[in-house]
Structure formats: C-alpha cells, structure tokens
Amino acid sequence: MEKSSLTALARELLAAAATSGNGRAARTVVGGHERILRHTVIALTAGSMLDEHDNPGEATAHVLAGRIVLAVGDVSWEGSRGDLIVIPQARHSVTAVEDSAFLLTVAKGR
C-alpha cells in the first residue's frame, strides 16, 4: 500500500511551477499512460493555462488549492479548493485564476 500527501505535493509543484518558464508543473501519482486509471497533480501559476485539448476518457478535476476555470467553447465552470469538476467529453482548456493545483483523474477508454 502507498500513501501520498496531495497537499504537500501540491505545494511542491506550485513552487516548481513558479520557477518554470510556462507556469506549470505536474506529477503522476498513480497509474500512467499505459494504465486505464491515472491520477496526476497539476499546478498552474495565476494566469497560466492548459491549452485546449481532447479528453482521453472519463475525467475529473479535484481542486486542491486556488481557483481554476475549465472551459468548453463558450461554456465554463469555475472550481475552488475542494470542488470536483466532471470534465465533459469534449475539447477543453483549463486556466488558473490564481496559483492553483488540482488532481486530474482519468479513466481512459480501452
């Protein structure tokens, strides 16, 4: 059995994002590209974003710190610490309103 502190990892990744050239940092904590289920903590500095991309399967974003906006076309959802956003099966983007970290959970289709 493994145990991870997502709070501590979010702090670590936010510090790394602050010194990166693109304002982002991420680490997969469970699974990987070869697995069906994957959990990745993603940190974004205020104003940074993940450009529009496809959803590889069922996915959620659990906000660990800060505030993010997930957008699909003209529709958007804002999430703050503790919120869980179900990511639609559509191209979408994520923008950090303030320094933020979230747990991305993806269950890829087979």
N, CA, C and O atoms as a GROMACS GRO file, in nm:
protein
  440
    1MET      N    1   0.084  -0.117   0.000
    1MET     CA    2   0.000   0.000   0.000
    1MET      C    3   0.089   0.124   0.000
    1MET      O    4   0.194   0.126   0.064
    2GLU      N    5   0.046   0.223  -0.071
    2GLU     CA    6   0.118   0.350  -0.076
    2GLU      C    7   0.029   0.461  -0.024
    2GLU      O    8  -0.093   0.456  -0.038
    3LYS      N    9   0.091   0.561   0.036
    3LYS     CA   10   0.017   0.678   0.083
    3LYS      C   11   0.092   0.801   0.037
    3LYS      O   12   0.215   0.808   0.045
    4SER      N   13   0.017   0.899  -0.013
    4SER     CA   14   0.077   1.024  -0.061
    4SER      C   15   0.002   1.141  -0.001
    4SER      O   16  -0.120   1.136   0.017
    5SER      N   17   0.074   1.248   0.030
    5SER     CA   18   0.010   1.372   0.073
    5SER      C   19  -0.007   1.460  -0.050
    5SER      O   20   0.089   1.516  -0.101
    6LEU      N   21  -0.131   1.471  -0.097
    6LEU     CA   22  -0.158   1.555  -0.213
    6LEU      C   23  -0.138   1.702  -0.178
    6LEU      O   24  -0.102   1.782  -0.265
    7THR      N   25  -0.162   1.738  -0.053
    7THR     CA   26  -0.141   1.876  -0.008
    7THR      C   27   0.006   1.914  -0.019
    7THR      O   28   0.040   2.021  -0.070
    8ALA      N   29   0.094   1.826   0.030
    8ALA     CA   30   0.238   1.852   0.023
    8ALA      C   31   0.286   1.853  -0.122
    8ALA      O   32   0.367   1.937  -0.160
    9LEU      N   33   0.235   1.759  -0.203
    9LEU     CA   34   0.275   1.755  -0.343
    9LEU      C   35   0.227   1.880  -0.417
    9LEU      O   36   0.299   1.934  -0.501
   10ALA      N   37   0.106   1.927  -0.386
   10ALA     CA   38   0.056   2.050  -0.448
   10ALA      C   39   0.147   2.168  -0.416
   10ALA      O   40   0.178   2.248  -0.504
   11ARG      N   41   0.189   2.179  -0.289
   11ARG     CA   42   0.282   2.288  -0.250
   11ARG      C   43   0.413   2.278  -0.328
   11ARG      O   44   0.464   2.378  -0.378
   12GLU      N   45   0.467   2.156  -0.337
   12GLU     CA   46   0.593   2.134  -0.408
   12GLU      C   47   0.580   2.171  -0.556
   12GLU      O   48   0.667   2.237  -0.612
   13LEU      N   49   0.470   2.129  -0.618
   13LEU     CA   50   0.452   2.157  -0.760
   13LEU      C   51   0.422   2.304  -0.787
   13LEU      O   52   0.462   2.356  -0.891
   14LEU      N   53   0.352   2.371  -0.694
   14LEU     CA   54   0.330   2.515  -0.711
   14LEU      C   55   0.462   2.591  -0.706
   14LEU      O   56   0.481   2.686  -0.782
   15ALA      N   57   0.553   2.549  -0.619
   15ALA     CA   58   0.686   2.611  -0.614
   15ALA      C   59   0.761   2.586  -0.744
   15ALA      O   60   0.828   2.675  -0.796
   16ALA      N   61   0.751   2.464  -0.798
   16ALA     CA   62   0.817   2.431  -0.924
   16ALA      C   63   0.755   2.510  -1.040
   16ALA      O   64   0.827   2.557  -1.128
   17ALA      N   65   0.623   2.524  -1.040
   17ALA     CA   66   0.555   2.599  -1.146
   17ALA      C   67   0.598   2.745  -1.146
   17ALA      O   68   0.611   2.808  -1.251
   18ALA      N   69   0.620   2.800  -1.025
   18ALA     CA   70   0.659   2.941  -1.013
   18ALA      C   71   0.795   2.969  -1.076
   18ALA      O   72   0.822   3.082  -1.117
   19THR      N   73   0.880   2.867  -1.085
   19THR     CA   74   1.013   2.887  -1.143
   19THR      C   75   1.026   2.831  -1.284
   19THR      O   76   1.131   2.842  -1.346
   20SER      N   77   0.918   2.770  -1.334
   20SER     CA   78   0.924   2.715  -1.470
   20SER      C   79   0.894   2.825  -1.572
   20SER      O   80   0.835   2.928  -1.537
   21GLY      N   81   0.933   2.803  -1.693
   21GLY     CA   82   0.911   2.901  -1.798
   21GLY      C   83   0.766   2.914  -1.842
   21GLY      O   84   0.726   3.016  -1.896
   22ASN      N   85   0.687   2.809  -1.818
   22ASN     CA   86   0.548   2.811  -1.866
   22ASN      C   87   0.445   2.819  -1.753
   22ASN      O   88   0.325   2.816  -1.779
   23GLY      N   89   0.490   2.830  -1.628
   23GLY     CA   90   0.398   2.843  -1.516
   23GLY      C   91   0.324   2.715  -1.482
   23GLY      O   92   0.217   2.720  -1.421
   24ARG      N   93   0.380   2.600  -1.521
   24ARG     CA   94   0.314   2.472  -1.497
   24ARG      C   95   0.411   2.370  -1.441
   24ARG      O   96   0.532   2.376  -1.466
   25ALA      N   97   0.357   2.276  -1.364
   25ALA     CA   98   0.432   2.160  -1.317
   25ALA      C   99   0.331   2.050  -1.289
   25ALA      O  100   0.217   2.078  -1.252
   26ALA      N  101   0.372   1.925  -1.308
   26ALA     CA  102   0.280   1.814  -1.287
   26ALA      C  103   0.357   1.688  -1.249
   26ALA      O  104   0.474   1.672  -1.282
   27ARG      N  105   0.287   1.600  -1.178
   27ARG     CA  106   0.344   1.470  -1.146
   27ARG      C  107   0.231   1.368  -1.138
   27ARG      O  108   0.130   1.390  -1.071
   28THR      N  109   0.249   1.255  -1.208
   28THR     CA  110   0.154   1.145  -1.199
   28THR      C  111   0.183   1.069  -1.071
   28THR      O  112   0.296   1.028  -1.046
   29VAL      N  113   0.079   1.050  -0.989
   29VAL     CA  114   0.098   0.983  -0.860
   29VAL      C  115   0.047   0.840  -0.862
   29VAL      O  116   0.091   0.758  -0.780
   30VAL      N  117  -0.044   0.808  -0.952
   30VAL     CA  118  -0.096   0.672  -0.966
   30VAL      C  119  -0.118   0.646  -1.114
   30VAL      O  120  -0.169   0.733  -1.185
   31GLY      N  121  -0.080   0.528  -1.160
   31GLY     CA  122  -0.105   0.492  -1.299
   31GLY      C  123  -0.003   0.552  -1.392
   31GLY      O  124   0.110   0.581  -1.352
   32GLY      N  125  -0.043   0.572  -1.513
   32GLY     CA  126   0.045   0.626  -1.616
   32GLY      C  127  -0.022   0.609  -1.750
   32GLY      O  128  -0.136   0.562  -1.757
   33HIS      N  129   0.046   0.644  -1.856
   33HIS     CA  130  -0.014   0.638  -1.989
   33HIS      C  131  -0.050   0.495  -2.029
   33HIS      O  132  -0.140   0.475  -2.111
   34GLU      N  133   0.019   0.396  -1.974
   34GLU     CA  134  -0.008   0.257  -2.010
   34GLU      C  135  -0.121   0.196  -1.926
   34GLU      O  136  -0.159   0.081  -1.950
   35ARG      N  137  -0.174   0.269  -1.829
   35ARG     CA  138  -0.280   0.219  -1.740
   35ARG      C  139  -0.414   0.282  -1.776
   35ARG      O  140  -0.419   0.385  -1.842
   36ILE      N  141  -0.521   0.220  -1.732
   36ILE     CA  142  -0.655   0.274  -1.756
   36ILE      C  143  -0.681   0.392  -1.664
   36ILE      O  144  -0.731   0.495  -1.708
   37LEU      N  145  -0.647   0.378  -1.535
   37LEU     CA  146  -0.671   0.483  -1.436
   37LEU      C  147  -0.543   0.560  -1.411
   37LEU      O  148  -0.436   0.501  -1.391
   38ARG      N  149  -0.554   0.694  -1.412
   38ARG     CA  150  -0.435   0.777  -1.388
   38ARG      C  151  -0.475   0.896  -1.301
   38ARG      O  152  -0.576   0.962  -1.327
   39HIS      N  153  -0.394   0.923  -1.197
   39HIS     CA  154  -0.410   1.041  -1.112
   39HIS      C  155  -0.286   1.127  -1.128
   39HIS      O  156  -0.174   1.080  -1.105
   40THR      N  157  -0.305   1.252  -1.166
   40THR     CA  158  -0.193   1.344  -1.185
   40THR      C  159  -0.224   1.475  -1.113
   40THR      O  160  -0.332   1.532  -1.131
   41VAL      N  161  -0.130   1.523  -1.032
   41VAL     CA  162  -0.144   1.654  -0.970
   41VAL      C  163  -0.081   1.755  -1.066
   41VAL      O  164   0.034   1.740  -1.108
   42ILE      N  165  -0.158   1.859  -1.098
   42ILE     CA  166  -0.114   1.963  -1.191
   42ILE      C  167  -0.118   2.097  -1.117
   42ILE      O  168  -0.218   2.131  -1.055
   43ALA      N  169  -0.010   2.172  -1.125
   43ALA     CA  170  -0.002   2.305  -1.063
   43ALA      C  171   0.014   2.409  -1.174
   43ALA      O  172   0.092   2.390  -1.268
   44LEU      N  173  -0.061   2.518  -1.161
   44LEU     CA  174  -0.055   2.628  -1.256
   44LEU      C  175  -0.043   2.759  -1.179
   44LEU      O  176  -0.115   2.780  -1.081
   45THR      N  177   0.046   2.847  -1.222
   45THR     CA  178   0.052   2.980  -1.162
   45THR      C  179  -0.062   3.065  -1.217
   45THR      O  180  -0.118   3.035  -1.322
   46ALA      N  181  -0.096   3.170  -1.145
   46ALA     CA  182  -0.207   3.258  -1.186
   46ALA      C  183  -0.191   3.301  -1.331
   46ALA      O  184  -0.084   3.349  -1.370
   47GLY      N  185  -0.296   3.284  -1.410
   47GLY     CA  186  -0.294   3.323  -1.550
   47GLY      C  187  -0.243   3.217  -1.645
   47GLY      O  188  -0.261   3.228  -1.766
   48SER      N  189  -0.178   3.113  -1.592
   48SER     CA  190  -0.128   3.005  -1.678
   48SER      C  191  -0.244   2.915  -1.718
   48SER      O  192  -0.348   2.912  -1.652
   49MET      N  193  -0.223   2.842  -1.827
   49MET     CA  194  -0.333   2.756  -1.872
   49MET      C  195  -0.283   2.631  -1.941
   49MET      O  196  -0.168   2.623  -1.985
   50LEU      N  197  -0.373   2.534  -1.948
   50LEU     CA  198  -0.354   2.418  -2.033
   50LEU      C  199  -0.439   2.448  -2.156
   50LEU      O  200  -0.562   2.455  -2.147
   51ASP      N  201  -0.375   2.464  -2.270
   51ASP     CA  202  -0.448   2.496  -2.393
   51ASP      C  203  -0.552   2.389  -2.423
   51ASP      O  204  -0.548   2.279  -2.369
   52GLU      N  205  -0.643   2.424  -2.510
   52GLU     CA  206  -0.750   2.332  -2.546
   52GLU      C  207  -0.692   2.198  -2.592
   52GLU      O  208  -0.598   2.193  -2.672
   53HIS      N  209  -0.750   2.090  -2.538
   53HIS     CA  210  -0.703   1.955  -2.570
   53HIS      C  211  -0.819   1.858  -2.559
   53HIS      O  212  -0.923   1.890  -2.501
   54ASP      N  213  -0.801   1.739  -2.614
   54ASP     CA  214  -0.903   1.635  -2.609
   54ASP      C  215  -0.906   1.568  -2.472
   54ASP      O  216  -0.807   1.567  -2.400
   55ASN      N  217  -1.020   1.513  -2.440
   55ASN     CA  218  -1.037   1.435  -2.318
   55ASN      C  219  -1.014   1.288  -2.355
   55ASN      O  220  -1.088   1.235  -2.438
   56PRO      N  221  -0.914   1.222  -2.296
   56PRO     CA  222  -0.882   1.084  -2.337
   56PRO      C  223  -0.976   0.979  -2.278
   56PRO      O  224  -0.962   0.861  -2.309
   57GLY      N  225  -1.069   1.018  -2.193
   57GLY     CA  226  -1.160   0.923  -2.130
   57GLY      C  227  -1.240   0.994  -2.023
   57GLY      O  228  -1.243   1.117  -2.019
   58GLU      N  229  -1.307   0.918  -1.937
   58GLU     CA  230  -1.378   0.982  -1.826
   58GLU      C  231  -1.276   1.052  -1.737
   58GLU      O  232  -1.171   0.996  -1.706
   59ALA      N  233  -1.309   1.176  -1.696
   59ALA     CA  234  -1.210   1.252  -1.620
   59ALA      C  235  -1.277   1.350  -1.524
   59ALA      O  236  -1.388   1.398  -1.548
   60THR      N  237  -1.206   1.376  -1.414
   60THR     CA  238  -1.250   1.477  -1.317
   60THR      C  239  -1.129   1.561  -1.276
   60THR      O  240  -1.015   1.517  -1.288
   61ALA      N  241  -1.157   1.681  -1.229
   61ALA     CA  242  -1.055   1.769  -1.173
   61ALA      C  243  -1.099   1.804  -1.031
   61ALA      O  244  -1.204   1.865  -1.012
   62HIS      N  245  -1.020   1.765  -0.931
   62HIS     CA  246  -1.048   1.796  -0.791
   62HIS      C  247  -0.951   1.907  -0.751
   62HIS      O  248  -0.830   1.885  -0.744
   63VAL      N  249  -1.004   2.025  -0.724
   63VAL     CA  250  -0.919   2.140  -0.694
   63VAL      C  251  -0.862   2.126  -0.554
   63VAL      O  252  -0.936   2.115  -0.456
   64LEU      N  253  -0.729   2.126  -0.545
   64LEU     CA  254  -0.658   2.112  -0.417
   64LEU      C  255  -0.624   2.248  -0.357
   64LEU      O  256  -0.618   2.263  -0.235
   65ALA      N  257  -0.600   2.347  -0.442
   65ALA     CA  258  -0.562   2.482  -0.397
   65ALA      C  259  -0.595   2.580  -0.507
   65ALA      O  260  -0.586   2.548  -0.625
   66GLY      N  261  -0.633   2.702  -0.468
   66GLY     CA  262  -0.656   2.807  -0.566
   66GLY      C  263  -0.791   2.796  -0.634
   66GLY      O  264  -0.886   2.736  -0.583
   67ARG      N  265  -0.797   2.858  -0.754
   67ARG     CA  266  -0.920   2.858  -0.836
   67ARG      C  267  -0.883   2.837  -0.981
   67ARG      O  268  -0.788   2.897  -1.031
   68ILE      N  269  -0.959   2.752  -1.048
   68ILE     CA  270  -0.938   2.725  -1.190
   68ILE      C  271  -1.069   2.745  -1.266
   68ILE      O  272  -1.178   2.742  -1.207
   69VAL      N  273  -1.056   2.765  -1.396
   69VAL     CA  274  -1.172   2.770  -1.484
   69VAL      C  275  -1.150   2.667  -1.592
   69VAL      O  276  -1.048   2.669  -1.661
   70LEU      N  277  -1.245   2.575  -1.607
   70LEU     CA  278  -1.244   2.477  -1.713
   70LEU      C  279  -1.344   2.524  -1.817
   70LEU      O  280  -1.460   2.552  -1.785
   71ALA      N  281  -1.300   2.533  -1.942
   71ALA     CA  282  -1.386   2.588  -2.047
   71ALA      C  283  -1.399   2.491  -2.164
   71ALA      O  284  -1.302   2.428  -2.207
   72VAL      N  285  -1.522   2.480  -2.213
   72VAL     CA  286  -1.554   2.406  -2.334
   72VAL      C  287  -1.628   2.504  -2.424
   72VAL      O  288  -1.745   2.534  -2.402
   73GLY      N  289  -1.559   2.553  -2.526
   73GLY     CA  290  -1.620   2.654  -2.611
   73GLY      C  291  -1.656   2.777  -2.529
   73GLY      O  292  -1.571   2.834  -2.460
   74ASP      N  293  -1.783   2.819  -2.537
   74ASP     CA  294  -1.830   2.938  -2.464
   74ASP      C  295  -1.881   2.905  -2.324
   74ASP      O  296  -1.924   2.996  -2.252
   75VAL      N  297  -1.878   2.779  -2.284
   75VAL     CA  298  -1.928   2.738  -2.153
   75VAL      C  299  -1.810   2.714  -2.061
   75VAL      O  300  -1.711   2.652  -2.102
   76SER      N  301  -1.819   2.763  -1.937
   76SER     CA  302  -1.708   2.742  -1.842
   76SER      C  303  -1.761   2.713  -1.703
   76SER      O  304  -1.874   2.749  -1.668
   77TRP      N  305  -1.677   2.648  -1.625
   77TRP     CA  306  -1.706   2.615  -1.486
   77TRP      C  307  -1.588   2.660  -1.402
   77TRP      O  308  -1.473   2.632  -1.438
   78GLU      N  309  -1.614   2.728  -1.293
   78GLU     CA  310  -1.507   2.770  -1.202
   78GLU      C  311  -1.506   2.675  -1.082
   78GLU      O  312  -1.612   2.640  -1.029
   79GLY      N  313  -1.388   2.636  -1.042
   79GLY     CA  314  -1.374   2.550  -0.925
   79GLY      C  315  -1.274   2.608  -0.829
   79GLY      O  316  -1.172   2.663  -0.870
   80SER      N  317  -1.303   2.596  -0.700
   80SER     CA  318  -1.209   2.639  -0.596
   80SER      C  319  -1.181   2.521  -0.504
   80SER      O  320  -1.241   2.414  -0.517
   81ARG      N  321  -1.090   2.541  -0.410
   81ARG     CA  322  -1.043   2.432  -0.323
   81ARG      C  323  -1.159   2.348  -0.272
   81ARG      O  324  -1.256   2.398  -0.215
   82GLY      N  325  -1.148   2.217  -0.294
   82GLY     CA  326  -1.248   2.123  -0.251
   82GLY      C  327  -1.350   2.088  -0.357
   82GLY      O  328  -1.423   1.989  -0.342
   83ASP      N  329  -1.359   2.167  -0.464
   83ASP     CA  330  -1.457   2.140  -0.570
   83ASP      C  331  -1.409   2.026  -0.661
   83ASP      O  332  -1.290   2.009  -0.685
   84LEU      N  333  -1.506   1.950  -0.710
   84LEU     CA  334  -1.481   1.843  -0.807
   84LEU      C  335  -1.556   1.878  -0.934
   84LEU      O  336  -1.678   1.895  -0.933
   85ILE      N  337  -1.483   1.890  -1.044
   85ILE     CA  338  -1.544   1.922  -1.173
   85ILE      C  339  -1.538   1.797  -1.260
   85ILE      O  340  -1.431   1.740  -1.280
   86VAL      N  341  -1.653   1.755  -1.311
   86VAL     CA  342  -1.656   1.645  -1.407
   86VAL      C  343  -1.624   1.705  -1.544
   86VAL      O  344  -1.693   1.796  -1.591
   87ILE      N  345  -1.520   1.655  -1.606
   87ILE     CA  346  -1.474   1.711  -1.732
   87ILE      C  347  -1.555   1.649  -1.847
   87ILE      O  348  -1.559   1.527  -1.862
   88PRO      N  349  -1.620   1.733  -1.927
   88PRO     CA  350  -1.702   1.682  -2.037
   88PRO      C  351  -1.618   1.608  -2.142
   88PRO      O  352  -1.498   1.630  -2.153
   89GLN      N  353  -1.684   1.522  -2.216
   89GLN     CA  354  -1.618   1.450  -2.326
   89GLN      C  355  -1.610   1.543  -2.447
   89GLN      O  356  -1.676   1.521  -2.549
   90ALA      N  357  -1.529   1.645  -2.434
   90ALA     CA  358  -1.514   1.745  -2.541
   90ALA      C  359  -1.380   1.813  -2.525
   90ALA      O  360  -1.317   1.806  -2.419
   91ARG      N  361  -1.335   1.879  -2.631
   91ARG     CA  362  -1.211   1.957  -2.621
   91ARG      C  363  -1.233   2.065  -2.516
   91ARG      O  364  -1.340   2.126  -2.510
   92HIS      N  365  -1.132   2.089  -2.433
   92HIS     CA  366  -1.146   2.183  -2.323
   92HIS      C  367  -1.011   2.243  -2.288
   92HIS      O  368  -0.906   2.193  -2.330
   93SER      N  369  -1.015   2.352  -2.212
   93SER     CA  370  -0.894   2.416  -2.161
   93SER      C  371  -0.911   2.440  -2.012
   93SER      O  372  -1.023   2.439  -1.960
   94VAL      N  373  -0.799   2.462  -1.943
   94VAL     CA  374  -0.801   2.493  -1.800
   94VAL      C  375  -0.714   2.615  -1.778
   94VAL      O  376  -0.600   2.620  -1.826
   95THR      N  377  -0.766   2.714  -1.706
   95THR     CA  378  -0.693   2.836  -1.675
   95THR      C  379  -0.692   2.856  -1.524
   95THR      O  380  -0.793   2.836  -1.458
   96ALA      N  381  -0.577   2.895  -1.470
   96ALA     CA  382  -0.566   2.924  -1.328
   96ALA      C  383  -0.602   3.070  -1.303
   96ALA      O  384  -0.539   3.161  -1.358
   97VAL      N  385  -0.704   3.094  -1.222
   97VAL     CA  386  -0.743   3.230  -1.184
   97VAL      C  387  -0.641   3.285  -1.085
   97VAL      O  388  -0.609   3.404  -1.088
   98GLU      N  389  -0.590   3.199  -1.000
   98GLU     CA  390  -0.483   3.231  -0.905
   98GLU      C  391  -0.394   3.109  -0.900
   98GLU      O  392  -0.427   3.006  -0.959
   99ASP      N  393  -0.280   3.116  -0.830
   99ASP     CA  394  -0.194   2.999  -0.820
   99ASP      C  395  -0.280   2.882  -0.773
   99ASP      O  396  -0.348   2.891  -0.671
  100SER      N  397  -0.278   2.772  -0.849
  100SER     CA  398  -0.372   2.663  -0.826
  100SER      C  399  -0.307   2.528  -0.848
  100SER      O  400  -0.209   2.514  -0.921
  101ALA      N  401  -0.365   2.427  -0.782
  101ALA     CA  402  -0.326   2.288  -0.804
  101ALA      C  403  -0.453   2.204  -0.803
  101ALA      O  404  -0.545   2.229  -0.726
  102PHE      N  405  -0.456   2.104  -0.891
  102PHE     CA  406  -0.571   2.015  -0.894
  102PHE      C  407  -0.527   1.873  -0.924
  102PHE      O  408  -0.423   1.850  -0.986
  103LEU      N  409  -0.609   1.779  -0.879
  103LEU     CA  410  -0.586   1.637  -0.905
  103LEU      C  411  -0.670   1.599  -1.026
  103LEU      O  412  -0.792   1.600  -1.020
  104LEU      N  413  -0.603   1.566  -1.135
  104LEU     CA  414  -0.670   1.519  -1.255
  104LEU      C  415  -0.679   1.368  -1.247
  104LEU      O  416  -0.577   1.299  -1.235
  105THR      N  417  -0.800   1.315  -1.255
  105THR     CA  418  -0.822   1.172  -1.256
  105THR      C  419  -0.881   1.135  -1.390
  105THR      O  420  -0.982   1.191  -1.432
  106VAL      N  421  -0.816   1.040  -1.458
  106VAL     CA  422  -0.862   0.998  -1.591
  106VAL      C  423  -0.873   0.846  -1.592
  106VAL      O  424  -0.781   0.775  -1.550
  107ALA      N  425  -0.987   0.798  -1.641
  107ALA     CA  426  -1.006   0.656  -1.669
  107ALA      C  427  -1.021   0.646  -1.820
  107ALA      O  428  -1.128   0.674  -1.876
  108LYS      N  429  -0.913   0.606  -1.886
  108LYS     CA  430  -0.913   0.602  -2.033
  108LYS      C  431  -0.997   0.486  -2.083
  108LYS      O  432  -1.004   0.380  -2.021
  109GLY      N  433  -1.061   0.509  -2.197
  109GLY     CA  434  -1.131   0.400  -2.262
  109GLY      C  435  -1.032   0.298  -2.311
  109GLY      O  436  -0.915   0.330  -2.335
  110ARG      N  437  -1.075   0.176  -2.326
  110ARG     CA  438  -0.984   0.070  -2.370
  110ARG      C  439  -0.963   0.073  -2.519
  110ARG      O  440  -0.889  -0.010  -2.573
   0.00000   0.00000   0.00000
